[in-house]
């Protein structure tokens, strides 16, 4: 499994547009990427401009398909306008151990 956490901040006044772009991206991942079992954006409660993505892929090939997808190309083309790239951080993660359960609260 390939896992990342991505942290980024929406530009001032662009928070609603950034959220809409995120919703569109997640819908495409849900529809077109069965190799991405987890793709969840969150918003920081204390700083609503800060967005955090937790994403997991079945393998390197699934991650490569995601990166090469048309919906990621569209999101990247909008990123500079909607988010401050100087605040963006991405961390690759290695799983130690965990539990994943189906839950209505996760859907």
C-alpha positions in Angstrom: 0.0 0.0 0.0 1.2 3.5 -0.9 0.1 6.2 1.5 0.5 10.0 1.7 -0.6 12.9 3.8 -0.8 16.2 2.0 -1.3 19.6 3.7 -2.1 22.8 1.9 -3.7 26.1 2.5 -6.4 27.8 0.3 -5.6 31.3 -0.7 -7.5 34.0 1.1 -10.9 34.5 -0.4 -10.6 31.2 -2.5 -11.7 28.8 0.3 -15.1 28.0 -1.3 -13.6 27.5 -4.8 -10.8 25.3 -3.3 -13.4 23.2 -1.5 -15.4 22.8 -4.7 -12.3 21.7 -6.7 -11.6 19.2 -3.9 -15.2 17.8 -4.1 -14.9 17.5 -7.9 -11.5 15.7 -7.6 -12.7 13.3 -4.9 -15.8 12.4 -7.0 -13.5 11.5 -9.9 -11.3 9.4 -7.7 -14.3 7.6 -6.3 -15.7 7.0 -9.8 -12.5 6.2 -11.7 -9.9 4.8 -9.3 -10.7 1.5 -7.7 -7.0 1.3 -6.7 -7.4 4.2 -4.3 -9.4 2.8 -1.5 -8.9 5.8 0.7 -8.9 9.4 -0.5 -10.2 11.8 2.2 -9.8 15.5 2.5 -10.2 17.2 5.9 -10.3 20.8 6.9 -8.5 22.1 10.0 -11.1 23.2 12.5 -8.9 26.0 13.9 -7.8 27.3 10.5 -10.5 26.7 7.9 -8.2 27.6 5.0 -5.9 24.6 5.8 -6.8 21.3 4.0 -5.3 17.9 4.8 -5.6 14.9 2.4 -5.1 11.3 3.5 -4.7 9.1 0.5 -3.9 5.4 0.1 -3.3 3.4 -3.1 -3.2 -0.4 -3.6 0.3 -0.1 -5.1 2.7 2.1 -7.0 0.8 1.4 -10.3 -2.4 2.7 -8.8 -0.6 5.8 -7.5 0.9 6.3 -11.0 -2.5 6.0 -12.6 -3.9 8.6 -10.2 -1.0 11.0 -11.0 -1.5 10.5 -14.7 -5.3 10.9 -14.7 -7.1 13.7 -16.5 -8.8 14.8 -13.2 -5.4 15.2 -11.5 -4.2 17.3 -14.5 -7.2 19.5 -14.1 -6.7 19.9 -10.4 -3.0 20.7 -10.8 -3.9 23.4 -13.4 -6.2 25.0 -10.8 -4.0 24.5 -7.8 -1.8 27.6 -8.1 -4.8 29.9 -8.3 -6.7 28.2 -5.4 -3.9 27.2 -3.0 -0.7 28.8 -1.7 2.0 26.3 -3.0 4.5 27.7 -0.4 2.4 26.1 2.3 2.0 22.7 0.6 3.7 19.7 2.2 3.5 16.0 1.3 4.7 13.2 3.5 4.9 9.5 2.2 4.0 7.1 5.0 4.9 3.6 5.8 2.3 1.6 7.6 3.3 0.0 10.9 0.0 -1.4 12.0 -3.7 -0.3 11.9 -7.3 -1.1 11.8 -9.7 -0.2 9.0 -13.4 -0.9 9.5 -16.4 -0.1 7.4 -18.3 2.7 9.1 -21.3 4.9 8.0 -19.4 7.9 9.5 -16.5 7.4 7.0 -18.7 7.5 3.9 
